[in-house]
Amino acid sequence: MPDFKATVLIPTYNRSHYLLRLLRYISDHFDRQEIRFTILDGSDREALTNQRLCCEQGFEYRYYDPDTALMDRWLDGLKGAGSEFVSFLADDDILQPDGYHACLDFLSSHPEYAAAHGSYAWLAEQDGHIQLYPGYQTFSIEDDSPLERLFVFLADYVPITYGVYRTKILQTAYAATVAAIDKDNLHFTELLSGCIPVVLGKVKKINYDYYWRSLAIPAPQPKTVYPQLLFARDFSKRYSSIKAALKKFLEPSINAEIIDDAIDFCFAAYYGRVLDRKRVTQYFTGLLAKQHPAEKT
């Protein structure tokens, strides 16, 4: 088996048409002797098709029972990644080779960094034509203090799920996340699995096109779950689990007298941002409209 420098894990579920597009793209744009691409398939209808596609094109394929939780599949994929670097790639998204290699090169020469990523764009297909729109406004997180990095990350939150990571750091983050959070709570699993690498190392934004995320046409309207989340009866219990997990990684470098309040303020910055008055007013107005729908003429 080749000595791979990096592993890209591709979760998929009943979307063979997207998977085929992605596999063809990878074959045309990446050196598969240097980078291992592994498909993590939890399909209940299209598994045989996906397995055939991977076999025909020489991709590593792993099948999981559809009842296997998403995070368990992702963690199992991470455990099997023996390379120095690892990343996830959604089956309907596109990874840009120049940006990806720039991330690998940067991490190889900067051991104090846990992750790197670049510029994101939204990818839309309509009538056979591809359109690109500006995506996440990503940034570097380079403070020396782990606590300061956590605050910066949450105060101006941008998901870093699909960045390039040091494999050991991401394995640690996902193992801790699975142990702390209910597997069906994708909100908290995304947050915690992103926060832990930020605590363990710096994050670099590379000035390259890096990742295209698929966008439905017409674009879906945004929907918030945060008011319901914050006022849910079990929110305090779930948040306490996140806090306890983060404390284990922060305690070696943070004064014990401030650590509890500091973590609370980090998450207060996050929730304060997503619950700004303008956004809440929009959703409240939408709820009122549902209560009194306009009469049909």
Backbone torsions as a table, in degrees:
resi	resn	phi	psi	omega
1	MET	NA	135.3	179.5
2	PRO	-61.2	154.7	176.9
3	ASP	-88.3	92.8	-174.1
4	PHE	-74.7	141.2	175.1
5	LYS	-80.1	-33.7	-175.0
6	ALA	-146.9	156.6	177.4
7	THR	-124.9	134.2	173.9
8	VAL	-113.6	120.5	-178.9
9	LEU	-98.9	129.3	-174.3
10	ILE	-119.7	95.8	174.5
11	PRO	-71.0	142.1	177.8
12	THR	-145.6	155.3	-178.8
13	TYR	-155.7	104.0	173.7
14	ASN	53.5	41.8	178.5
15	ARG	-138.7	61.8	-176.0
16	SER	-61.2	-32.5	-178.8
17	HIS	-65.3	-39.9	176.4
18	TYR	-70.0	-41.8	-178.3
19	LEU	-61.8	-43.2	179.1
20	LEU	-61.0	-44.2	177.5
21	ARG	-57.9	-44.4	-177.5
22	LEU	-67.7	-43.3	-178.9
23	LEU	-62.1	-39.6	178.1
24	ARG	-65.6	-40.0	179.2
25	TYR	-63.7	-45.9	179.9
26	ILE	-60.2	-44.9	-178.8
27	SER	-61.0	-31.8	-178.1
28	ASP	-85.0	-20.2	-169.0
29	HIS	-123.1	-8.6	-176.1
30	PHE	-127.6	149.0	174.3
31	ASP	-86.0	105.1	-175.1
32	ARG	-80.9	0.2	170.4
33	GLN	-83.6	-16.8	-179.5
34	GLU	-102.7	-32.4	-175.6
35	ILE	-124.0	129.5	177.5
36	ARG	-92.0	130.8	175.1
37	PHE	-111.2	121.1	-176.2
38	THR	-120.9	126.1	-179.9
39	ILE	-92.4	128.1	177.8
40	LEU	-108.6	101.1	-169.3
41	ASP	-106.2	121.2	174.7
42	GLY	-113.6	25.7	-174.9
43	SER	-67.7	146.9	173.4
44	ASP	-106.8	-11.4	-179.9
45	ARG	-119.2	-34.8	-168.8
46	GLU	-113.0	18.8	-176.4
47	ALA	-62.1	-43.0	-178.5
48	LEU	-64.4	-40.1	177.1
49	THR	-63.6	-44.6	-179.8
50	ASN	-63.2	-41.9	179.6
51	GLN	-63.7	-40.3	178.5
52	ARG	-64.0	-44.6	179.1
53	LEU	-58.9	-43.7	-179.0
54	CYS	-67.8	-40.7	180.0
55	CYS	-64.5	-43.6	-178.3
56	GLU	-63.2	-32.5	-175.9
57	GLN	-106.3	7.1	172.1
58	GLY	75.8	31.4	178.2
59	PHE	-98.0	144.0	175.1
60	GLU	-67.9	135.1	-173.4
61	TYR	-131.3	132.9	175.5
62	ARG	-129.1	131.2	179.9
63	TYR	-105.1	140.5	177.4
64	TYR	-128.1	142.1	174.4
65	ASP	-56.2	137.4	-178.4
66	PRO	-57.5	-22.5	178.3
67	ASP	-78.2	-9.9	177.9
68	THR	-68.2	127.2	-177.5
69	ALA	-59.9	146.6	-178.0
70	LEU	-54.6	-46.6	-177.5
71	MET	-66.7	-31.5	176.1
72	ASP	-66.5	-37.9	177.2
73	ARG	-65.2	-45.2	-179.0
74	TRP	-65.0	-41.4	179.8
75	LEU	-66.3	-39.9	177.5
76	ASP	-62.6	-40.5	176.5
77	GLY	-61.8	-40.0	178.2
78	LEU	-64.7	-39.6	-179.9
79	LYS	-63.0	-28.6	-179.8
80	GLY	-88.4	-1.0	-179.9
81	ALA	-86.5	106.1	-177.6
82	GLY	-91.7	5.0	-177.3
83	SER	-86.4	169.0	-179.5
84	GLU	-71.4	-32.2	-176.6
85	PHE	-125.1	153.2	-177.1
86	VAL	-150.0	152.7	174.9
87	SER	-154.4	162.5	174.6
88	PHE	-105.0	150.7	178.4
89	LEU	-142.1	117.2	178.1
90	ALA	-66.8	148.5	-173.9
91	ASP	-66.0	-21.4	-179.8
92	ASP	-102.2	8.2	179.6
93	ASP	-106.0	171.5	-178.2
94	ILE	-129.2	128.0	177.6
95	LEU	-95.3	130.7	-178.4
96	GLN	-87.5	121.2	-172.5
97	PRO	-61.9	-41.7	-178.8
98	ASP	-63.4	-44.7	179.2
99	GLY	-66.7	-39.3	179.7
100	TYR	-63.1	-46.6	-179.5
101	HIS	-68.0	-32.7	175.8
102	ALA	-63.1	-37.4	176.8
103	CYS	-64.9	-45.0	179.0
104	LEU	-61.1	-44.3	-179.6
105	ASP	-62.7	-42.1	-179.7
106	PHE	-64.2	-48.3	-178.2
107	LEU	-63.7	-34.1	-179.6
108	SER	-62.8	-29.5	-176.4
109	SER	-108.0	3.8	-180.0
110	HIS	-134.7	82.5	-173.8
111	PRO	-65.3	-16.7	-179.8
112	GLU	-79.4	-4.7	-179.9
113	TYR	-98.2	135.4	178.7
114	ALA	-87.9	-30.1	-173.2
115	ALA	-153.5	160.2	174.4
116	ALA	-145.7	147.0	172.8
117	HIS	-154.8	-178.0	-175.0
118	GLY	-137.2	-142.0	-177.3
119	SER	-85.4	139.4	179.9
120	TYR	-108.6	150.0	174.4
121	ALA	-137.1	154.3	173.1
122	TRP	-90.2	130.9	-179.1
123	LEU	-106.6	122.4	178.6
124	ALA	-125.4	138.0	176.6
125	GLU	-117.9	127.6	179.1
126	GLN	-145.7	124.2	-179.9
127	ASP	55.2	38.4	177.0
128	GLY	79.7	3.0	-178.9
129	HIS	-110.0	140.8	179.0
130	ILE	-97.4	132.3	175.9
131	GLN	-124.2	140.9	178.8
132	LEU	-117.8	139.2	178.4
133	TYR	-127.7	152.2	177.3
134	PRO	-56.8	138.5	-177.8
135	GLY	-110.0	-142.2	-179.2
136	TYR	-55.4	140.5	171.9
137	GLN	-92.3	85.4	-173.6
138	THR	-80.5	164.7	-178.8
139	PHE	-154.2	163.7	175.9
140	SER	-83.1	152.5	175.7
141	ILE	-126.9	98.1	-165.9
142	GLU	-125.0	17.1	176.5
143	ASP	-64.5	147.4	179.8
144	ASP	-72.4	-31.3	-178.4
145	SER	-82.3	127.6	176.2
146	PRO	-57.7	-37.1	-179.7
147	LEU	-68.1	-41.0	177.2
148	GLU	-65.0	-37.8	176.9
149	ARG	-62.6	-41.7	-179.9
150	LEU	-62.1	-42.0	-179.6
151	PHE	-65.0	-45.2	179.7
152	VAL	-61.0	-42.8	-179.2
153	PHE	-60.8	-48.0	-175.5
154	LEU	-78.8	-31.5	-178.3
155	ALA	-68.6	-32.4	177.0
156	ASP	-126.3	58.9	-167.0
157	TYR	-62.5	128.3	169.0
158	VAL	-133.7	127.5	-179.9
159	PRO	-58.7	139.4	175.8
160	ILE	-120.4	23.6	-176.7
161	THR	-53.8	-38.3	-172.6
162	TYR	-101.4	19.5	174.1
163	GLY	-73.8	174.7	174.5
164	VAL	-94.1	130.4	-173.5
165	TYR	-124.8	157.1	162.1
166	ARG	-68.7	128.4	-170.8
167	THR	-58.9	-44.6	-177.5
168	LYS	-62.0	-35.9	179.8
169	ILE	-68.6	-43.6	-178.9
170	LEU	-71.0	-35.0	173.8
171	GLN	-59.3	-44.6	178.4
172	THR	-61.4	-44.1	-177.4
173	ALA	-64.2	-44.1	-177.1
174	TYR	-74.2	-35.0	176.6
175	ALA	-63.2	-43.0	178.7
176	ALA	-67.2	-36.7	-179.9
177	THR	-67.1	-46.3	179.5
178	VAL	-62.1	-35.7	-180.0
179	ALA	-72.3	-26.1	-171.9
180	ALA	-100.3	-27.2	-167.7
181	ILE	-121.1	142.9	172.7
182	ASP	-56.3	136.2	-172.3
183	LYS	-66.6	-18.7	-179.9
184	ASP	-92.6	0.4	-178.3
185	ASN	-94.8	85.1	-174.6
186	LEU	-70.1	-25.7	177.6
187	HIS	-62.4	-54.6	-177.6
188	PHE	-72.3	-32.3	178.3
189	THR	-66.8	-38.3	176.3
190	GLU	-63.4	-44.0	-178.5
191	LEU	-64.4	-51.3	-174.6
192	LEU	-68.1	-41.2	-179.8
193	SER	-67.7	-19.6	173.4
194	GLY	-87.1	-35.9	-177.0
195	CYS	-68.4	-40.2	-174.5
196	ILE	-62.4	-47.5	176.3
197	PRO	-59.7	-35.6	178.8
198	VAL	-64.1	-37.5	176.6
199	VAL	-68.7	-36.3	-174.8
200	LEU	-83.4	-13.3	-180.0
201	GLY	-173.8	170.7	-179.9
202	LYS	-79.0	163.4	179.3
203	VAL	-125.0	132.3	-178.5
204	LYS	-112.0	129.6	170.2
205	LYS	-92.7	118.3	179.3
206	ILE	-90.6	138.4	-178.0
207	ASN	-83.4	61.7	176.2
208	TYR	-135.7	152.5	165.1
209	ASP	-62.2	128.7	-172.5
210	TYR	-122.2	-43.2	-168.0
211	TYR	-150.1	130.9	174.1
212	TRP	-107.7	122.5	179.5
213	ARG	-101.4	132.7	-178.4
214	SER	-69.1	141.1	-178.7
215	LEU	-130.4	132.0	-179.9
216	ALA	-71.3	151.6	175.8
217	ILE	-119.0	122.4	-1.5
218	PRO	-70.9	158.7	-177.3
219	ALA	-61.2	135.1	178.9
220	PRO	-66.9	146.0	176.8
221	GLN	-75.2	140.0	-179.3
222	PRO	-64.6	146.1	179.7
223	LYS	-137.9	130.1	-178.0
224	THR	-102.7	146.1	174.0
225	VAL	-117.4	3.7	-170.5
226	TYR	-68.9	-40.8	176.9
227	PRO	-58.8	-44.8	178.7
228	GLN	-64.2	-36.3	-179.4
229	LEU	-66.3	-46.9	-175.7
230	LEU	-66.0	-32.2	-176.5
231	PHE	-100.3	7.0	174.9
232	ALA	-67.5	146.7	-175.5
233	ARG	-62.7	-31.7	-175.7
234	ASP	-95.0	7.8	-178.6
235	PHE	-60.2	-45.7	-177.7
236	SER	-59.0	-41.8	-179.9
237	LYS	-64.8	-44.4	-178.4
238	ARG	-68.0	-40.9	178.5
239	TYR	-64.3	-38.3	178.1
240	SER	-60.3	-35.1	178.1
241	SER	-66.5	-42.3	176.9
242	ILE	-62.2	-45.8	-177.3
243	LYS	-61.7	-43.9	179.8
244	ALA	-63.2	-39.6	179.7
245	ALA	-65.6	-42.7	-179.7
246	LEU	-67.9	-36.2	-178.9
247	LYS	-58.5	-36.1	-178.9
248	LYS	-60.5	-33.8	-178.4
249	PHE	-88.4	-22.2	-179.0
250	LEU	-91.6	-26.5	-173.6
251	GLU	-55.5	-37.0	-179.1
252	PRO	-62.2	-21.7	-174.1
253	SER	-122.1	-4.5	-173.9
254	ILE	-118.4	138.5	177.1
255	ASN	-57.1	127.2	-177.1
256	ALA	-60.8	-25.7	-176.9
257	GLU	-72.1	-23.3	-176.3
258	ILE	-111.7	-8.3	-167.4
259	ILE	-63.2	-39.6	-179.1
260	ASP	-65.3	-49.5	179.3
261	ASP	-63.8	-37.0	-178.1
262	ALA	-62.9	-45.0	178.4
263	ILE	-63.7	-41.1	178.4
264	ASP	-59.5	-42.4	-179.7
265	PHE	-67.4	-33.9	176.7
266	CYS	-60.4	-46.1	-179.4
267	PHE	-75.6	-28.0	174.1
268	ALA	-63.1	-38.0	177.3
269	ALA	-63.9	-40.1	179.2
270	TYR	-65.6	-53.7	-176.2
271	TYR	-70.6	-30.5	175.9
272	GLY	-64.0	-32.4	-179.6
273	ARG	-73.6	-44.6	-176.0
274	VAL	-79.6	-14.8	179.1
275	LEU	-107.8	35.1	179.2
276	ASP	-63.4	154.6	-171.2
277	ARG	-60.2	-39.4	-177.6
278	LYS	-61.0	-45.5	-179.0
279	ARG	-66.7	-44.9	179.8
280	VAL	-61.5	-39.2	178.7
281	THR	-62.0	-39.7	179.0
282	GLN	-61.5	-45.1	-179.0
283	TYR	-71.2	-34.4	176.7
284	PHE	-64.0	-43.1	177.9
285	THR	-62.5	-38.1	177.1
286	GLY	-63.5	-38.3	177.4
287	LEU	-64.3	-41.0	178.8
288	LEU	-63.1	-37.7	179.1
289	ALA	-64.1	-34.5	177.6
290	LYS	-69.0	-32.8	-178.9
291	GLN	-71.3	-33.1	-178.9
292	HIS	-128.3	70.9	-177.4
293	PRO	-62.7	148.6	179.7
294	ALA	-63.6	142.7	-179.6
295	GLU	-71.7	139.1	177.9
296	LYS	-77.9	141.1	179.7
297	THR	-101.6	NA	NA
